[in-house]
């Protein structure tokens, strides 16, 4: 074997090792998301054959999809629960609820019953594929391509898994809710000093 070919093999092995290391570092950040996106919802719960028993909840801690009656049990009392909605024949989740767990920036939101939601997975393609104004991953048309890059959570997770470096976008890190951040900032403010002396009223004439 020539020296040049052996050097190419070593370089290839080093590149593969770096790729495996990057993937292993990225895995914990979105592992629960992959499980979540594979779940099916809105089937009838066999445990509770009563009204409104559709499976529209997901427990992050247990990796379990279930109905509202299942999630009301003491087993999930302190767990992280997501509620799933239906919007235009697709499963969606509240943008505000999802922002507590991942960075939802650059995912196209939709208006559903006066709340902003984001899709779990993209819908099947209909019509010709376009090259502009579409999702970076699945090439589905975006309503506001100048503001967003992905049509669903699944597409952003795919883009996150394919990126070359941890410092490159997109990011899926857990975000601190704005309310918590404001509370922490207010707690660090210096207390105001007390007024010196006792205020006196002007005499009445």
LOVEX-287676 format. One record per residue: residue number from 0; chain; z, x, y of N, C-alpha, C, O in turn. Coordinates in Angstrom, 2 decimals, padded with zeros to 5 digits, always signed. Example, Ala and Ser with C-alpha at 12.3 -4.5 7.8 and 13.67 -1.06 7.14 Angstrom:
<rs>
nr,kette,npz,npx,npy,capz,capx,capy,cpz,cpx,cpy,opz,opx,opy
0,A,+007.80,+013.19,-005.69,+007.80,+012.30,-004.50,+007.80,+013.20,-003.30,+008.46,+014.24,-003.32
1,A,+007.08,+012.85,-002.25,+007.14,+013.67,-001.06,+007.87,+012.90,+000.03,+008.04,+013.41,+001.14
</rs>
This chain:
<rs>
nr,kette,npz,npx,npy,capz,capx,capy,cpz,cpx,cpy,opz,opx,opy
0,A,+000.00,+000.85,-001.19,+000.00,+000.00,+000.00,+000.00,+000.88,+001.24,+000.76,+001.85,+001.30
1,A,-000.84,+000.58,+002.23,-000.94,+001.40,+003.42,+000.27,+001.18,+004.32,+001.01,+000.21,+004.18
2,A,+000.44,+002.13,+005.24,+001.60,+002.07,+006.14,+001.49,+000.89,+007.10,+002.49,+000.27,+007.44
3,A,+000.25,+000.58,+007.55,+000.05,-000.53,+008.50,+000.36,-001.87,+007.86,+000.97,-002.75,+008.48
4,A,-000.07,-002.03,+006.57,+000.17,-003.30,+005.90,+001.66,-003.51,+005.62,+002.17,-004.63,+005.74
5,A,+002.37,-002.43,+005.26,+003.82,-002.55,+005.01,+004.56,-002.89,+006.30,+005.55,-003.61,+006.27
6,A,+004.07,-002.36,+007.43,+004.70,-002.66,+008.71,+004.49,-004.14,+009.05,+005.39,-004.78,+009.58
7,A,+003.30,-004.68,+008.76,+003.03,-006.09,+009.03,+003.93,-006.99,+008.18,+004.41,-008.02,+008.66
8,A,+004.16,-006.59,+006.93,+005.04,-007.38,+006.05,+006.47,-007.38,+006.60,+007.14,-008.41,+006.60
9,A,+006.93,-006.20,+007.07,+008.29,-006.12,+007.63,+008.42,-006.99,+008.88,+009.43,-007.66,+009.07
10,A,+007.38,-006.97,+009.72,+007.41,-007.78,+010.93,+007.43,-009.27,+010.58,+008.11,-010.06,+011.22
11,A,+006.66,-009.62,+009.55,+006.63,-011.02,+009.13,+007.98,-011.47,+008.59,+008.42,-012.59,+008.85
12,A,+008.63,-010.59,+007.82,+009.96,-010.93,+007.29,+010.99,-011.06,+008.40,+011.85,-011.93,+008.35
13,A,+010.90,-010.18,+009.42,+011.82,-010.26,+010.55,+011.63,-011.57,+011.32,+012.60,-012.21,+011.72
14,A,+010.35,-011.97,+011.53,+010.06,-013.21,+012.25,+010.59,-014.42,+011.49,+011.12,-015.36,+012.08
15,A,+010.44,-014.38,+010.17,+010.93,-015.49,+009.34,+012.46,-015.56,+009.37,+013.03,-016.65,+009.38
16,A,+013.11,-014.41,+009.39,+014.58,-014.37,+009.45,+015.08,-014.93,+010.77,+016.07,-015.67,+010.82
17,A,+014.38,-014.58,+011.86,+014.75,-015.10,+013.18,+014.57,-016.61,+013.22,+015.41,-017.33,+013.76
18,A,+013.46,-017.10,+012.63,+013.19,-018.54,+012.59,+014.28,-019.28,+011.81,+014.73,-020.34,+012.23
19,A,+014.69,-018.71,+010.68,+015.75,-019.34,+009.88,+017.07,-019.36,+010.66,+017.81,-020.34,+010.60
20,A,+017.35,-018.28,+011.37,+018.59,-018.19,+012.16,+018.60,-019.22,+013.26,+019.62,-019.87,+013.48
21,A,+017.47,-019.39,+013.96,+017.38,-020.39,+015.02,+017.58,-021.78,+014.47,+018.28,-022.60,+015.07
22,A,+016.96,-022.06,+013.32,+017.08,-023.39,+012.72,+018.51,-023.67,+012.28,+019.00,-024.79,+012.43
23,A,+019.18,-022.65,+011.72,+020.56,-022.84,+011.28,+021.48,-023.07,+012.46,+022.46,-023.81,+012.35
24,A,+021.17,-022.45,+013.61,+021.99,-022.66,+014.79,+021.76,-024.03,+015.39,+022.68,-024.63,+015.95
25,A,+020.52,-024.53,+015.27,+020.18,-025.81,+015.86,+020.61,-026.98,+015.00,+020.83,-028.08,+015.52
26,A,+020.74,-026.77,+013.71,+020.96,-027.88,+012.79,+022.16,-028.75,+013.14,+022.00,-029.97,+013.17
27,A,+023.36,-028.18,+013.39,+024.51,-029.04,+013.65,+024.34,-029.95,+014.86,+024.96,-031.01,+014.93
28,A,+023.51,-029.55,+015.83,+023.37,-030.32,+017.06,+022.67,-031.65,+016.83,+022.89,-032.59,+017.58
29,A,+021.84,-031.75,+015.81,+021.11,-033.00,+015.61,+021.12,-033.48,+014.16,+020.34,-034.35,+013.79
30,A,+022.00,-032.92,+013.35,+022.04,-033.32,+011.95,+022.39,-034.80,+011.80,+021.76,-035.51,+011.01
31,A,+023.39,-035.28,+012.55,+023.77,-036.68,+012.45,+022.66,-037.58,+012.98,+022.51,-038.72,+012.53
32,A,+021.89,-037.09,+013.93,+020.77,-037.87,+014.48,+019.70,-038.12,+013.41,+019.16,-039.21,+013.32
33,A,+019.41,-037.10,+012.63,+018.41,-037.26,+011.56,+018.84,-038.34,+010.58,+018.02,-039.14,+010.14
34,A,+020.13,-038.36,+010.23,+020.64,-039.39,+009.33,+020.57,-040.77,+009.98,+020.21,-041.76,+009.34
35,A,+020.90,-040.82,+011.26,+020.88,-042.07,+012.01,+019.47,-042.66,+012.08,+019.29,-043.86,+011.91
36,A,+018.49,-041.82,+012.33,+017.11,-042.28,+012.50,+016.48,-042.74,+011.18,+015.48,-043.46,+011.19
37,A,+017.06,-042.34,+010.05,+016.54,-042.76,+008.75,+017.13,-044.10,+008.28,+016.67,-044.67,+007.30
38,A,+018.13,-044.58,+009.00,+018.78,-045.83,+008.61,+017.90,-047.04,+008.94,+017.11,-047.00,+009.88
39,A,+018.06,-048.11,+008.15,+017.37,-049.38,+008.41,+018.38,-050.40,+008.91,+019.54,-050.39,+008.50
40,A,+017.92,-051.28,+009.80,+018.81,-052.24,+010.42,+018.22,-053.65,+010.36,+017.05,-053.86,+010.02
41,A,+019.07,-054.61,+010.68,+018.73,-056.04,+010.80,+018.42,-056.72,+009.47,+017.76,-057.76,+009.44
42,A,+018.89,-056.13,+008.38,+018.90,-056.86,+007.12,+020.23,-057.62,+007.04,+021.17,-057.29,+007.76
43,A,+020.31,-058.62,+006.17,+021.54,-059.39,+006.01,+022.58,-058.58,+005.24,+022.25,-057.91,+004.26
44,A,+023.82,-058.66,+005.69,+024.90,-057.95,+005.02,+025.30,-058.71,+003.76,+025.61,-059.90,+003.83
45,A,+025.29,-058.06,+002.63,+025.65,-058.70,+001.37,+027.15,-058.90,+001.23,+027.60,-059.75,+000.46
46,A,+027.93,-058.11,+001.97,+029.39,-058.23,+001.89,+029.89,-059.46,+002.65,+030.90,-060.06,+002.27
47,A,+029.18,-059.84,+003.74,+029.59,-060.98,+004.56,+028.42,-061.98,+004.66,+027.67,-061.94,+005.64
48,A,+028.26,-062.86,+003.68,+027.17,-063.85,+003.71,+027.49,-065.03,+004.65,+027.59,-066.17,+004.20
49,A,+027.64,-064.75,+005.93,+027.93,-065.77,+006.94,+026.99,-065.60,+008.12,+026.11,-064.73,+008.09
50,A,+027.15,-066.42,+009.14,+026.28,-066.36,+010.31,+026.45,-065.03,+011.06,+027.52,-064.43,+011.08
51,A,+025.33,-064.62,+011.66,+025.30,-063.39,+012.46,+025.81,-062.18,+011.67,+026.63,-061.40,+012.16
52,A,+025.32,-062.05,+010.47,+025.75,-060.95,+009.61,+024.68,-059.87,+009.49,+024.68,-059.10,+008.52
53,A,+023.77,-059.80,+010.48,+022.73,-058.77,+010.40,+023.34,-057.39,+010.60,+024.31,-057.22,+011.34
54,A,+022.76,-056.43,+009.93,+023.23,-055.04,+010.01,+022.69,-054.43,+011.30,+021.53,-053.99,+011.35
55,A,+023.52,-054.39,+012.32,+023.09,-053.88,+013.62,+024.12,-052.94,+014.25,+024.18,-052.81,+015.47
56,A,+024.92,-052.30,+013.41,+025.87,-051.30,+013.88,+025.68,-050.02,+013.06,+025.28,-050.04,+011.90
57,A,+026.00,-048.90,+013.71,+025.94,-047.61,+013.01,+027.19,-046.82,+013.34,+027.53,-046.64,+014.51
58,A,+027.89,-046.35,+012.30,+029.08,-045.51,+012.47,+028.67,-044.04,+012.34,+028.22,-043.60,+011.28
59,A,+028.83,-043.30,+013.42,+028.46,-041.88,+013.42,+029.37,-041.09,+012.49,+028.90,-040.19,+011.78
60,A,+030.64,-041.42,+012.47,+031.60,-040.68,+011.64,+031.31,-040.82,+010.16,+031.42,-039.86,+009.40
61,A,+030.92,-042.03,+009.73,+030.72,-042.31,+008.30,+029.26,-042.26,+007.87,+028.96,-042.36,+006.68
62,A,+028.33,-042.11,+008.82,+026.90,-042.21,+008.52,+026.64,-043.51,+007.75,+026.12,-043.50,+006.63
63,A,+027.01,-044.62,+008.39,+026.95,-045.91,+007.71,+026.39,-046.96,+008.65,+026.83,-047.06,+009.80
64,A,+025.42,-047.75,+008.18,+024.94,-048.91,+008.93,+025.53,-050.16,+008.31,+025.52,-050.30,+007.08
65,A,+026.04,-051.06,+009.13,+026.72,-052.24,+008.63,+026.70,-053.33,+009.69,+026.18,-053.12,+010.78
66,A,+027.27,-054.49,+009.35,+027.30,-055.61,+010.28,+028.56,-055.52,+011.15,+029.40,-054.64,+010.96
67,A,+028.67,-056.43,+012.11,+029.82,-056.40,+013.02,+031.14,-056.67,+012.31,+032.18,-056.16,+012.74
68,A,+031.11,-057.45,+011.24,+032.34,-057.75,+010.51,+032.83,-056.53,+009.72,+034.03,-056.29,+009.62
69,A,+031.89,-055.78,+009.18,+032.26,-054.54,+008.47,+032.88,-053.54,+009.43,+033.87,-052.88,+009.10
70,A,+032.29,-053.42,+010.62,+032.76,-052.43,+011.58,+034.09,-052.81,+012.23,+034.76,-051.97,+012.81
71,A,+034.47,-054.09,+012.13,+035.73,-054.53,+012.72,+036.93,-054.21,+011.83,+038.07,-054.45,+012.23
72,A,+036.70,-053.67,+010.66,+037.80,-053.32,+009.75,+038.54,-052.10,+010.27,+038.04,-051.37,+011.13
73,A,+039.74,-051.89,+009.75,+040.57,-050.77,+010.20,+039.98,-049.41,+009.83,+040.37,-048.39,+010.41
74,A,+039.06,-049.39,+008.88,+038.45,-048.12,+008.47,+037.65,-047.47,+009.60,+037.50,-046.25,+009.62
75,A,+037.15,-048.28,+010.53,+036.31,-047.75,+011.62,+036.99,-047.90,+012.98,+036.32,-047.88,+014.01
76,A,+038.32,-048.06,+012.99,+039.01,-048.39,+014.24,+038.77,-047.35,+015.32,+038.51,-047.71,+016.47
77,A,+038.86,-046.08,+014.98,+038.73,-045.02,+015.99,+037.42,-044.24,+015.83,+037.31,-043.10,+016.30
78,A,+036.44,-044.83,+015.18,+035.17,-044.15,+014.96,+034.17,-044.41,+016.10,+034.35,-045.32,+016.91
79,A,+033.14,-043.60,+016.12,+032.09,-043.74,+017.12,+031.03,-044.71,+016.58,+030.34,-044.40,+015.61
80,A,+030.91,-045.87,+017.23,+030.02,-046.92,+016.75,+028.90,-047.16,+017.76,+029.15,-047.24,+018.97
81,A,+027.67,-047.26,+017.28,+026.52,-047.60,+018.10,+026.01,-048.98,+017.70,+025.94,-049.31,+016.52
82,A,+025.66,-049.78,+018.70,+025.08,-051.09,+018.43,+023.56,-051.01,+018.59,+023.06,-050.48,+019.58
83,A,+022.84,-051.54,+017.62,+021.38,-051.49,+017.62,+020.82,-052.85,+018.06,+021.33,-053.90,+017.67
84,A,+019.78,-052.81,+018.89,+019.13,-054.02,+019.37,+017.68,-054.04,+018.89,+017.17,-053.04,+018.38
85,A,+017.04,-055.19,+019.06,+015.61,-055.31,+018.76,+014.86,-055.56,+020.06,+015.22,-056.44,+020.85
86,A,+013.80,-054.78,+020.26,+012.99,-054.93,+021.47,+011.53,-054.70,+021.09,+011.15,-053.60,+020.68
87,A,+010.73,-055.73,+021.22,+009.29,-055.67,+020.90,+009.09,-055.10,+019.49,+008.33,-054.14,+019.30
88,A,+009.76,-055.68,+018.52,+009.62,-055.34,+017.10,+010.07,-053.91,+016.75,+009.64,-053.37,+015.74
89,A,+010.92,-053.32,+017.57,+011.41,-051.98,+017.23,+012.91,-051.89,+017.49,+013.46,-052.61,+018.32
90,A,+013.55,-050.99,+016.76,+014.99,-050.78,+016.90,+015.26,-049.90,+018.12,+014.65,-048.84,+018.28
91,A,+016.17,-050.36,+018.96,+016.51,-049.61,+020.18,+018.03,-049.55,+020.29,+018.75,-050.32,+019.64
92,A,+018.51,-048.65,+021.13,+019.94,-048.49,+021.38,+020.14,-048.38,+022.88,+019.26,-047.90,+023.60
93,A,+021.27,-048.83,+023.35,+021.56,-048.77,+024.78,+021.53,-047.33,+025.28,+022.11,-046.43,+024.67
94,A,+020.84,-047.13,+026.40,+020.75,-045.78,+026.98,+022.13,-045.29,+027.39,+022.47,-044.13,+027.17
95,A,+022.93,-046.18,+027.99,+024.27,-045.79,+028.41,+025.16,-045.38,+027.26,+025.95,-044.45,+027.39
96,A,+025.04,-046.09,+026.12,+025.85,-045.75,+024.94,+025.40,-044.43,+024.33,+026.24,-043.63,+023.91
97,A,+024.11,-044.20,+024.27,+023.58,-043.00,+023.62,+023.83,-041.75,+024.45,+023.95,-040.66,+023.91
98,A,+023.90,-041.92,+025.77,+024.13,-040.77,+026.65,+025.51,-040.15,+026.44,+025.75,-039.02,+026.89
99,A,+026.42,-040.86,+025.77,+027.75,-040.31,+025.50,+027.70,-039.23,+024.42,+028.62,-038.43,+024.28
100,A,+026.59,-039.22,+023.64,+026.53,-038.32,+022.47,+025.40,-037.30,+022.54,+025.53,-036.21,+021.98
101,A,+024.30,-037.61,+023.21,+023.20,-036.65,+023.30,+022.60,-036.67,+024.70,+022.85,-037.59,+025.49
102,A,+021.82,-035.66,+024.99,+021.06,-035.60,+026.24,+019.81,-036.46,+026.08,+018.90,-036.11,+025.33
103,A,+019.77,-037.59,+026.78,+018.65,-038.55,+026.65,+017.58,-038.35,+027.71,+016.69,-039.19,+027.84
104,A,+017.64,-037.27,+028.46,+016.66,-037.04,+029.50,+015.26,-036.90,+028.92,+015.08,-036.38,+027.82
105,A,+014.28,-037.38,+029.66,+012.85,-037.31,+029.32,+012.45,-038.24,+028.17,+011.35,-038.11,+027.64
106,A,+013.34,-039.17,+027.79,+012.96,-040.20,+026.81,+012.66,-041.49,+027.56,+013.47,-041.94,+028.37
107,A,+011.50,-042.08,+027.32,+011.06,-043.29,+028.01,+012.03,-044.46,+027.73,+012.17,-044.87,+026.58
108,A,+012.69,-045.01,+028.79,+013.56,-046.17,+028.58,+012.78,-047.47,+028.76,+011.71,-047.49,+029.36
109,A,+013.34,-048.55,+028.22,+012.76,-049.88,+028.35,+013.84,-050.84,+028.83,+015.03,-050.59,+028.65
110,A,+013.42,-051.95,+029.45,+014.36,-052.96,+029.91,+014.47,-054.04,+028.85,+013.48,-054.66,+028.48
111,A,+015.69,-054.27,+028.36,+015.94,-055.27,+027.32,+017.19,-056.06,+027.69,+018.30,-055.52,+027.67
112,A,+017.01,-057.34,+028.02,+018.13,-058.20,+028.42,+018.97,-057.56,+029.52,+020.20,-057.48,+029.42
113,A,+018.30,-057.11,+030.56,+018.94,-056.54,+031.75,+019.67,-055.22,+031.49,+020.49,-054.80,+032.30
114,A,+019.37,-054.58,+030.37,+019.95,-053.27,+030.10,+018.84,-052.29,+029.72,+017.83,-052.68,+029.15
115,A,+019.06,-051.02,+030.05,+018.10,-049.99,+029.69,+018.37,-049.54,+028.26,+019.51,-049.27,+027.89
116,A,+017.30,-049.48,+027.46,+017.42,-049.06,+026.06,+016.36,-048.00,+025.78,+015.38,-047.88,+026.51
117,A,+016.58,-047.23,+024.71,+015.59,-046.26,+024.25,+015.34,-046.50,+022.77,+016.25,-046.90,+022.04
118,A,+014.12,-046.25,+022.34,+013.72,-046.52,+020.96,+014.21,-045.43,+020.02,+014.28,-044.26,+020.38
119,A,+014.56,-045.85,+018.80,+014.96,-044.89,+017.79,+013.76,-044.11,+017.26,+013.80,-042.89,+017.15
120,A,+012.69,-044.84,+016.94,+011.47,-044.25,+016.39,+010.25,-044.84,+017.09,+010.33,-045.95,+017.61
121,A,+009.13,-044.13,+017.10,+007.93,-044.67,+017.74,+007.29,-045.78,+016.91,+007.42,-045.81,+015.69
122,A,+006.61,-046.67,+017.59,+005.85,-047.72,+016.91,+004.57,-047.13,+016.33,+004.11,-046.08,+016.80
123,A,+003.97,-047.77,+015.33,+002.66,-047.31,+014.82,+001.62,-047.33,+015.92,+001.68,-048.16,+016.82
124,A,+000.66,-046.42,+015.83,-000.39,-046.34,+016.84,-001.31,-047.55,+016.78,-001.60,-048.08,+015.71
125,A,-001.76,-047.97,+017.95,-002.78,-049.02,+018.02,-003.80,-048.60,+019.07,-003.44,-048.28,+020.20
126,A,-005.05,-048.59,+018.71,-006.10,-048.16,+019.62,-006.36,-046.67,+019.51,-005.75,-045.99,+018.69
127,A,-007.27,-046.16,+020.33,-007.63,-044.74,+020.25,-006.52,-043.83,+020.77,-005.75,-044.23,+021.64
128,A,-006.45,-042.61,+020.23,-005.48,-041.63,+020.69,-005.94,-041.05,+022.02,-007.12,-040.75,+022.21
129,A,-005.00,-040.89,+022.95,-005.32,-040.36,+024.27,-004.77,-038.94,+024.39,-003.91,-038.53,+023.61
130,A,-005.28,-038.21,+025.36,-004.84,-036.83,+025.56,-003.93,-036.67,+026.77,-003.25,-035.66,+026.89
131,A,-003.90,-037.66,+027.65,-003.06,-037.59,+028.84,-002.18,-038.83,+028.92,-002.53,-039.90,+028.42
132,A,-001.02,-038.66,+029.57,-000.11,-039.77,+029.76,+000.51,-040.27,+028.47,+000.80,-041.46,+028.33
133,A,+000.72,-039.34,+027.51,+001.23,-039.74,+026.20,+002.46,-038.92,+025.83,+002.79,-037.94,+026.50
134,A,+003.14,-039.33,+024.78,+004.30,-038.62,+024.24,+003.87,-037.24,+023.76,+002.82,-037.09,+023.14
135,A,+004.68,-036.23,+024.04,+004.35,-034.86,+023.66,+004.26,-034.67,+022.15,+003.59,-033.75,+021.69
136,A,+004.92,-035.53,+021.38,+004.99,-035.34,+019.92,+004.04,-036.28,+019.19,+003.16,-035.81,+018.47
137,A,+004.21,-037.59,+019.36,+003.42,-038.55,+018.57,+002.17,-039.04,+019.28,+001.36,-039.75,+018.69
138,A,+001.99,-038.66,+020.57,+000.80,-039.02,+021.36,+000.69,-040.52,+021.63,-000.39,-041.02,+021.91
139,A,+001.82,-041.22,+021.56,+001.83,-042.62,+021.92,+001.87,-042.74,+023.44,+002.50,-041.92,+024.11
140,A,+001.19,-043.75,+023.99,+001.10,-043.91,+025.44,+002.48,-044.18,+026.04,+003.27,-044.95,+025.50
141,A,+002.75,-043.52,+027.18,+004.00,-043.69,+027.89,+003.79,-044.58,+029.12,+002.73,-044.52,+029.75
142,A,+004.78,-045.39,+029.44,+004.68,-046.26,+030.61,+004.76,-045.45,+031.90,+004.10,-045.78,+032.88
143,A,+005.57,-044.39,+031.90,+005.74,-043.54,+033.08,+005.64,-042.07,+032.67,+006.66,-041.37,+032.61
144,A,+004.44,-041.60,+032.38,+004.29,-040.21,+031.91,+004.65,-039.15,+032.94,+004.89,-038.00,+032.58
145,A,+004.70,-039.52,+034.21,+005.08,-038.55,+035.23,+006.58,-038.28,+035.22,+007.04,-037.30,+035.81
146,A,+007.36,-039.16,+034.56,+008.81,-039.01,+034.51,+009.35,-038.64,+033.13,+010.41,-038.03,+033.02
147,A,+008.61,-039.02,+032.07,+009.13,-038.87,+030.71,+008.13,-038.15,+029.81,+006.93,-038.17,+030.06
148,A,+008.66,-037.51,+028.75,+007.83,-036.75,+027.81,+007.84,-037.32,+026.40,+006.96,-037.00,+025.60
149,A,+008.82,-038.18,+026.08,+008.96,-038.67,+024.71,+009.12,-040.19,+024.71,+009.73,-040.77,+025.61
150,A,+008.56,-040.83,+023.69,+008.63,-042.29,+023.60,+009.84,-042.76,+022.82,+010.14,-043.95,+022.84
151,A,+010.54,-041.87,+022.14,+011.67,-042.27,+021.30,+012.61,-041.09,+021.08,+012.28,-039.94,+021.39
152,A,+013.79,-041.41,+020.54,+014.75,-040.36,+020.20,+014.18,-039.45,+019.11,+014.34,-038.23,+019.16
153,A,+013.50,-040.06,+018.14,+012.92,-039.30,+017.03,+011.96,-038.22,+017.52,+011.97,-037.10,+017.00
154,A,+011.15,-038.54,+018.52,+010.19,-037.57,+019.02,+010.88,-036.41,+019.73,+010.45,-035.26,+019.61
155,A,+011.96,-036.70,+020.46,+012.67,-035.61,+021.13,+013.38,-034.73,+020.11,+013.43,-033.51,+020.29
156,A,+013.92,-035.32,+019.06,+014.56,-034.53,+018.00,+013.53,-033.60,+017.35,+013.83,-032.44,+017.06
157,A,+012.33,-034.12,+017.11,+011.26,-033.30,+016.52,+010.90,-032.13,+017.42,+010.74,-031.01,+016.96
158,A,+010.77,-032.41,+018.73,+010.45,-031.35,+019.68,+011.57,-030.33,+019.76,+011.31,-029.13,+019.89
159,A,+012.83,-030.78,+019.68,+013.98,-029.88,+019.71,+013.98,-028.96,+018.50,+014.30,-027.78,+018.61
160,A,+013.61,-029.51,+017.34,+013.60,-028.71,+016.11,+012.50,-027.66,+016.12,+012.64,-026.62,+015.46
161,A,+011.40,-027.90,+016.84,+010.26,-026.98,+016.84,+010.33,-025.92,+017.92,+009.52,-024.99,+017.92
162,A,+011.28,-026.03,+018.86,+011.28,-025.07,+019.96,+011.66,-023.67,+019.46,+012.40,-023.53,+018.48
163,A,+011.16,-022.66,+020.13,+011.29,-021.28,+019.66,+012.65,-020.69,+019.97,+013.15,-019.86,+019.20
164,A,+013.27,-021.10,+021.09,+014.52,-020.48,+021.51,+015.51,-021.55,+021.94,+015.12,-022.62,+022.41
165,A,+016.81,-021.25,+021.78,+017.86,-022.19,+022.19,+017.86,-022.41,+023.70,+018.33,-023.45,+024.17
166,A,+017.33,-021.45,+024.45,+017.32,-021.58,+025.90,+016.15,-022.40,+026.41,+016.10,-022.74,+027.60
167,A,+015.21,-022.73,+025.53,+014.04,-023.52,+025.93,+014.35,-025.01,+025.84,+015.10,-025.43,+024.96
168,A,+013.77,-025.83,+026.75,+013.91,-027.29,+026.62,+013.07,-027.77,+025.44,+012.17,-027.05,+025.02
169,A,+013.32,-028.96,+024.90,+014.35,-029.94,+025.30,+015.72,-029.61,+024.73,+015.86,-028.79,+023.82
170,A,+016.74,-030.28,+025.29,+018.11,-030.05,+024.85,+018.70,-031.34,+024.30,+018.35,-032.43,+024.73
171,A,+019.60,-031.19,+023.32,+020.29,-032.34,+022.73,+021.80,-032.17,+022.80,+022.54,-032.82,+022.06
172,A,+022.27,-031.31,+023.69,+023.70,-031.06,+023.76,+024.43,-032.31,+024.22,+023.86,-033.17,+024.90
173,A,+025.70,-032.40,+023.84,+026.52,-033.55,+024.24,+026.78,-033.48,+025.73,+027.17,-032.44,+026.26
174,A,+026.57,-034.60,+026.39,+026.76,-034.67,+027.83,+028.13,-035.27,+028.15,+028.61,-036.16,+027.44
175,A,+028.76,-034.78,+029.22,+030.02,-035.35,+029.68,+029.71,-036.56,+030.54,+028.99,-036.43,+031.53
176,A,+030.23,-037.74,+030.20,+029.96,-038.93,+031.00,+030.34,-038.73,+032.46,+031.31,-038.02,+032.76
177,A,+029.59,-039.34,+033.37,+029.81,-039.16,+034.80,+031.21,-039.59,+035.22,+031.84,-038.94,+036.05
178,A,+031.70,-040.69,+034.64,+033.02,-041.19,+035.01,+034.11,-040.18,+034.67,+035.03,-039.97,+035.46
179,A,+034.00,-039.55,+033.48,+034.99,-038.56,+033.06,+034.92,-037.34,+033.97,+035.95,-036.78,+034.36
180,A,+033.68,-036.93,+034.31,+033.51,-035.76,+035.16,+034.14,-036.02,+036.53,+034.79,-035.13,+037.08
181,A,+033.96,-037.23,+037.09,+034.52,-037.55,+038.40,+036.04,-037.58,+038.35,+036.71,-037.14,+039.28
182,A,+036.59,-038.12,+037.24,+038.05,-038.16,+037.10,+038.63,-036.76,+037.04,+039.67,-036.49,+037.64
183,A,+037.95,-035.87,+036.30,+038.44,-034.48,+036.19,+038.39,-033.78,+037.54,+039.28,-033.02,+037.89
184,A,+037.31,-034.06,+038.30,+037.18,-033.45,+039.62,+038.26,-033.94,+040.56,+038.80,-033.17,+041.35
185,A,+038.56,-035.25,+040.48,+039.58,-035.81,+041.37,+040.96,-035.25,+041.05,+041.80,-035.09,+041.94
186,A,+041.19,-034.95,+039.74,+042.49,-034.41,+039.35,+042.70,-032.99,+039.88,+043.84,-032.57,+040.10
187,A,+041.61,-032.26,+040.08,+041.73,-030.87,+040.54,+041.86,-030.76,+042.04,+042.09,-029.67,+042.57
188,A,+041.70,-031.89,+042.76,+041.83,-031.84,+044.21,+043.27,-031.52,+044.60,+044.21,-031.95,+043.94
189,A,+043.44,-030.77,+045.69,+044.77,-030.41,+046.16,+045.44,-031.63,+046.77,+044.82,-032.36,+047.54
190,A,+046.70,-031.85,+046.43,+047.40,-033.01,+047.02,+047.59,-032.83,+048.51,+047.81,-031.72,+049.00
191,A,+047.50,-033.93,+049.23,+047.69,-033.87,+050.67,+049.16,-033.63,+051.00,+050.06,-034.12,+050.32
192,A,+049.37,-032.87,+052.07,+050.74,-032.60,+052.48,+051.39,-033.82,+053.11,+050.72,-034.64,+053.74
193,A,+052.70,-033.93,+052.94,+053.44,-035.06,+053.52,+053.56,-034.90,+055.03,+053.59,-033.79,+055.56
194,A,+053.62,-036.06,+055.69,+053.82,-036.03,+057.13,+055.24,-035.62,+057.44,+056.19,-036.04,+056.77
195,A,+055.38,-034.80,+058.44,+056.71,-034.34,+058.83,+057.33,-035.33,+059.81,+056.68,-035.83,+060.72
196,A,+058.58,-035.58,+059.59,+059.30,-036.45,+060.51,+059.13,-037.91,+060.19,+058.33,-038.28,+059.32
197,A,+059.86,-038.75,+060.87,+059.82,-040.20,+060.69,+059.10,-040.81,+061.87,+059.49,-040.59,+063.02
198,A,+058.05,-041.59,+061.60,+057.32,-042.18,+062.74,+058.19,-043.17,+063.49,+058.92,-043.95,+062.88
199,A,+058.14,-043.13,+064.82,+058.93,-044.04,+065.66,+058.01,-045.02,+066.35,+056.93,-044.66,+066.82
200,A,+058.46,-046.26,+066.40,+057.67,-047.28,+067.12,+057.99,-047.23,+068.61,+059.07,-046.83,+069.03
201,A,+057.00,-047.65,+069.37,+057.20,-047.73,+070.82,+058.16,-048.87,+071.11,+058.11,-049.90,+070.44
202,A,+059.03,-048.72,+072.08,+059.99,-049.79,+072.41,+059.28,-051.01,+072.99,+058.23,-050.88,+073.61
203,A,+059.85,-052.20,+072.77,+059.30,-053.44,+073.33,+059.94,-053.70,+074.71,+061.15,-053.53,+074.87
204,A,+059.14,-054.09,+075.67,+059.63,-054.40,+077.01,+059.50,-055.88,+077.28,+059.86,-056.35,+078.36
</rs>
